[in-house]
């Protein structure tokens, strides 16, 4: 039988916080927010602080994120050199579609998304397969039944990671990502 190897996978880290400090989450949810257009047409709410990990008294949440970031760097970048968090902010959607168009974070090495509060209607984080010089020159129609049956990671153009309160997602900053969901 043919053995197909995944030679250059994209490291995406997912960890759920099993010791959520809800008082810290409340601080973040009740922070000062402003309307932000971002990279899409539908405005959402973003914290006025761009450094919430340092500006708010959230030691448990900060330690959880920094510990995961350190492990991600060791396992994906093969470095124990300390990484510096350049920005940290919160966004929230209240009664509007959860939309943040496809984008990257060019000023960073690693990006993280941490869900302070999520419901069953919360949009997950969608990550997109990188295209470019490796794109096929000959196009064909995918057989969705085969794709689902084989469930081969290299067949998918995108994947959405489910939103859950306390879930942390770490990924390379060059990876395109978006949010697309109904009003929450």
URQUI-V782525 format. One record per pair of residues at least 24 apart in sequence whose C-alpha atoms are under 10 Angstrom apart, sorted by the first residue. I is the first residue (numbers start at 0). J is the second residue. Records with the same first field share a line. If there is no record, write none. Layout:
I->J  J
//
This chain:
3->151
5->151  152  153
8->152  153
9->75  128  129  170  171  174
10->71  74  75  76  169  170  171
11->71  75  109  110  111  126  168  169  170  171  174
12->67  68  70  71  74  75  111  167  168  169  170  171
13->67  71  111  112  113  160  166  167  168  169  170
14->63  64  67  113  165  166  167  168  169
15->63  113  114  163  164  165  166  167  168
16->60  63  64  113  114  163  164  165  166  167
17->63  165  166
18->59  60  63  165
19->59  60  63  115  164  165  166
20->57  58  59  60  165
21->60  115  116  165
22->56  57
23->55  56  57  58  59  60  61  115
24->57  60  114  115  116  164  165
25->115  116
26->55  56  57
27->51  52  55  56  57  88  89  90  115  116
28->89  90  91  115  116
30->55  89
32->89  90  91
33->90
34->90  91
35->90
36->99
37->98  99  100
38->98  99  100  101  102
39->98  99  100  101  102
40->98  99  100
41->95  96  97  98  99  100
42->92  95  96  97  98  99
43->90  91  92  93  94  95  96  97  98  99
44->89  90  91  92  93
45->88  89  90  91  92
46->87  88  89  90  91
47->88  89  90
48->86  87  88  89
49->85  86  87  88  89
50->84  85  86  87  88  89
51->86  87  88  89
52->84  86  87  88
53->84  86  87
54->87
60->113  115  165
63->165  167
64->111  112  113  167  168  169
67->111  167  168  169
68->109  110  111  167  168  169  170
71->109  169  170
72->108  109  169
75->170  171
76->108  109  171
82->108  109
83->107  108
84->108  109  110
86->110
87->111  112
88->112
89->113  114  115
90->114  115
91->115  116  117  183
92->121  181  182  183
93->182  183
94->181  182  183
95->180  181  182  183
96->121  122  178  179  180  181  182  183
97->121  122  123  177  178  179  180  181  182  183
98->122  177  178  179  180  181  182
99->124  176  177  178  179  180
100->175  176  177  178  179
101->125  126  127  174  175  176  177  178  179
102->126  127  172  173  174  175  176  177  178
103->171  172  173  174  175  176  177
104->171  172  173  174  175  176
105->172  173  174
106->172  173
107->171  172  173
108->170  171  172  173
109->169  170  171  172  173  174
110->168  169  170  171  172  173  174
111->167  168  169  170  171  172
112->162  166  167  168  169  170
113->162  163  164  165  166  167  168  169
114->162  163  164  165  166  167  168
115->162  163  164  165  166  167
116->162  163  164  165  166
117->161  162  163  164  165  166  183
118->162  163  164  183
119->161  162  163  183
120->162  180  181  182  183
121->161  162  163  164  178  179  180  181  182  183
122->159  160  161  162  163  177  178  179  180  181  182  183
123->158  159  160  161  162  163  177  178  179  180
124->158  159  160  161  162  168  176  177  178  179  180
125->157  158  159  160  161  175  176  177  178  179
126->156  157  158  159  160  170  174  175  176  177  178
127->155  156  157  158  159  174  175  176  177
128->153  154  155  156  157  158  174  175  176
129->156  157  173  174  175
130->156
//
